[in-house]
Amino acid sequence: MQQAAGKSSISWDPEKFGVRTLVSRLMQALGSKDGREIVLEIEALRDQGLVDRLEDGDYYLKK
């Protein structure tokens, strides 16, 4: 998955998004069968400091 596509796909909720909802929407948009590669890309965005996780496991976009 290209990072630009991943970033634009998560822009629908700029404050906070549940990982299940996010992965489900991205799986549909990108035609993924199980979402593993999507979670890896979300974690890559996290490594770049673009998103982070809350204690409850939800991701949020860093401002």
Secondary structure, 3 states (H helix, E strand, C coil): CCHHHHHHHHCCCCCCECHHHHHHHHHHHHCCCCCHHHHHHHHHHHHCCCEEECCCCCEEECC
